[in-house]
């Protein structure tokens, strides 16, 4: 936990209030969780997908 606090204090978000720091961390965690979910879906359903490139 000390490492996370150190990173936050040395980042541009370190100057923000606690509420805004929490919002920034929540946004980051949301983006990471969406990306991980998309990766899992792609790995699971990837072989059945038909991808066509065209105009």
N, C-alpha and C positions, 0 to 999 in steps of 0.2 A: 504494500500500500504506500510505503514511503517513496518508492520509485515513481508511482503514478502521480503523487502529489508534487514531487520534484519536477516532473515533466510538465505538469500543468502550470506550476509557478514560473517556469522558464519559457513558457510559450506566450504568444500574444493574448491568449485567454486568461492568463494569470492576473491581468489588470482588471478583469471584469468582476462584477458582484457575484455572490454565491449562486443566485438564481440563474444568471446568465451562463455561468460555468456549468451548472447542471443542465441547462438547455443545450449547450454545445456538446457536452458529453452524451446526452440522450440522442441528439441528432447523429453523432458519430456512431454510436452503438446501433441505431436503427439502420443506418446505411450499411454497416458491416453485416448485420444479421440478414438484411435483404440480399446482399451479395452472396453470402454463404448459402441461403435458401435457393437462390438461382443456380448456384453451382451444383447443389445436391440434385435439384430437379433436372438439370442438364445431364448429369452423370446417370441418373436413373432412367430418364426417358429419352436420352440422346440417340440410342440405336434405332428407336422407332420413328424418329423425326425424319421427315423428308424436307430437305432444304434445297430450294431452287433459286438460282441467281438469274435475274433477268430484268428487263426494263418494262 
